[in-house]
Amino acid sequence: MKLKFIKFLIKWIATNLSIPFWIIGHVHLTTNIYQDLHEILMSFGMNIIVATGFWIEWKEKSSKKPKKP
């Protein structure tokens, strides 16, 4: 039950927050120089969550066989 919720949460975050994460991250990268380890780790963590969600979604979609007419 917990694993299903965690997978759902990661997919939800990846689906709904990927564009804001990447837009804010890229704007932030162009205007700031990362000097704080905390900022680097948070940026890396958000991108890992989004990438994991995309991978889970791709794995689920690719494992389903298309129905033949």
C-alpha positions as CSV (number, residue, x, y, z in Angstrom):
1,M,0.0,0.0,0.0
2,K,2.8,2.5,0.9
3,L,4.8,1.6,-2.2
4,K,1.7,2.3,-4.4
5,F,1.2,5.7,-2.8
6,I,4.9,6.6,-3.1
7,K,4.9,5.6,-6.8
8,F,1.7,7.6,-7.3
9,L,3.2,10.6,-5.5
10,I,6.4,10.6,-7.6
11,K,4.3,10.3,-10.8
12,W,2.1,13.1,-9.7
13,I,5.0,15.4,-8.9
14,A,6.7,14.6,-12.2
15,T,3.5,15.2,-14.1
16,N,2.4,18.4,-12.4
17,L,5.5,20.1,-11.3
18,S,8.2,19.2,-13.9
19,I,7.7,22.3,-16.0
20,P,7.8,24.8,-13.0
21,F,10.8,23.0,-11.6
22,W,12.7,23.2,-14.9
23,I,11.6,26.7,-15.8
24,I,12.5,28.1,-12.3
25,G,15.7,26.1,-12.2
26,H,16.9,27.3,-15.6
27,V,16.0,30.9,-14.8
28,H,17.7,30.6,-11.5
29,L,20.8,29.1,-13.1
30,T,21.1,32.0,-15.6
31,T,20.7,34.6,-12.9
32,N,22.6,33.1,-10.0
33,I,25.8,31.2,-9.4
34,Y,25.3,28.2,-7.1
35,Q,27.4,29.0,-4.0
36,D,25.4,27.1,-1.5
37,L,25.5,23.3,-1.2
38,H,21.8,23.3,-0.1
39,E,20.7,24.9,-3.4
40,I,22.7,22.4,-5.5
41,L,21.2,19.4,-3.6
42,M,17.7,20.7,-3.8
43,S,17.9,21.4,-7.5
44,F,19.5,17.9,-8.1
45,G,16.8,16.3,-5.9
46,M,13.9,17.9,-7.7
47,N,15.3,16.8,-11.1
48,I,15.8,13.3,-9.8
49,I,12.2,13.1,-8.6
50,V,10.9,14.4,-12.0
51,A,13.1,12.0,-13.9
52,T,12.0,9.1,-11.7
53,G,8.4,9.9,-12.3
54,F,8.9,10.0,-16.0
55,W,10.7,6.7,-15.9
56,I,7.9,5.0,-13.9
57,E,5.2,6.4,-16.2
58,W,7.2,5.2,-19.3
59,K,7.7,1.8,-17.8
60,E,3.9,1.4,-17.1
61,K,2.9,2.7,-20.5
62,S,5.4,0.5,-22.4
63,S,4.4,-2.6,-20.5
64,K,0.7,-2.4,-21.6
65,K,0.0,-4.2,-24.8
66,P,-2.1,-2.3,-27.3
67,K,-5.5,-3.9,-28.0
68,K,-5.9,-5.4,-31.5
69,P,-9.0,-4.4,-33.4
